[in-house]
Amino acid sequence: MAGFLQKAKDAVKMRGEMKDIQNALAKVDVEYVAGGGKVKVMACADMTIKHIEIDPRSIDPEKAERLTELLVAGVNGALRTAKKKAAAEMSKMSGSLGGLF
């Protein structure tokens, strides 16, 4: 029974530590540039998009399809970069959790 109680306490502690990690990831920014600088996307390592910047020279009604492609590439690239950064941060921050279970 004592082992079970300790595991429960450890789980509560881990939940708190994971919340701390999630809060830290929300503060880690990454940037991805698509189309040679025509589109820049800022994301957080918590997989949220913070900002999209479009070079005004890229806004041409006749090239709307290309701009859409650049936006998709920029957002997907930023999220891939954020995912890699999040994995690296999680690995660093959760090293102490390995011995709990």
For each residue, the residues with C-beta under 8 A, 3 or more apart:
1: 4 5
2: 5 6
3: 6 7
4: 1 7 8
5: 1 2 8 9
6: 2 3 9 10
7: 3 4 10 11 101
8: 4 5 11 12
9: 5 6 12 13
10: 6 7 13 14 100 101
11: 7 8 14 15 100
12: 8 9 15 16
13: 9 10 16 17 100
14: 10 11 17 18 97 100
15: 11 12 18 19
16: 12 13 19 20
17: 13 14 20 21 93 94 96 97
18: 14 15 21 22 94
19: 15 16 22 23
20: 16 17 23 24 93
21: 17 18 24 25 89 90 93 94
22: 18 19 25 26 46
23: 19 20 26 27
24: 20 21 27 28 89 93
25: 21 22 28 44 45 46 86 89 90
26: 22 23 44 45 46 48
27: 23 24 44
28: 24 25 44 45 46 82 85 86 89
29: 42 43 44 45 50
30: 42 43 44 45 78 81 82 85
31: 40 41 42 43 78 81
32: 40 41 43 74 77 78 80 81
33: 36 37 39 40 41 74
34: 38 39 40 41 70 71 73 74 77
35: 38 39 58 70 73 74
36: 33
37: 33 40 55
38: 34 35 54 55 57 58 67 70
39: 33 34 35 52 53 54 55 58 67 70 71 73 74
40: 31 32 33 34 37 51 52 53 74
41: 31 32 33 34 49 51 52 53 71 74 75 77 78
42: 29 30 31 49 50 51 52 53 78
43: 29 30 31 32 47 48 49 50 75 78 79 81 82
44: 25 26 27 28 29 30 47 48 50 82
45: 25 26 28 29 30 82 83 85 86 89
46: 22 25 26 28 82 86
47: 43 44 79 82 83 86
48: 26 43 44
49: 41 42 43 52 75 78 79
50: 29 42 43 44
51: 40 41 42
52: 39 40 41 42 49 71 74 75
53: 39 40 41 42
54: 38 39 58 59 67 71
55: 37 38 39 58
56: 59
57: 38
58: 35 38 39 54 55 63 67 70
59: 54 56 67
60: 63 64 67
61: 64
62:
63: 58 60 66 67
64: 60 61 67 68
65: 68 69
66: 63 69 70
67: 38 39 54 58 59 60 63 64 70 71
68: 64 65 71 72
69: 65 66 72 73
70: 34 35 38 39 58 66 67 73 74
71: 34 39 41 52 54 67 68 74 75
72: 68 69 75 76
73: 34 35 39 69 70 76 77
74: 32 33 34 35 39 40 41 52 70 71 77 78
75: 41 43 49 52 71 72 78 79
76: 72 73 79 80
77: 32 34 41 73 74 80 81
78: 30 31 32 41 42 43 49 74 75 81 82
79: 43 47 49 75 76 82 83
80: 32 76 77 83 84
81: 30 31 32 43 77 78 84 85
82: 28 30 43 44 45 46 47 78 79 85 86
83: 45 47 79 80 86 87
84: 80 81 87 88
85: 28 30 45 81 82 88 89
86: 25 28 45 46 47 82 83 89 90
87: 83 84 90 91
88: 84 85 91 92
89: 21 24 25 28 45 85 86 92 93
90: 21 25 86 87 93 94
91: 87 88 94 95
92: 88 89 95
93: 17 20 21 24 89 90
94: 17 18 21 90 91 97 98
95: 91 92 98
96: 17 99
97: 14 17 94 100
98: 94 95
99: 96
100: 10 11 13 14 97
101: 7 10
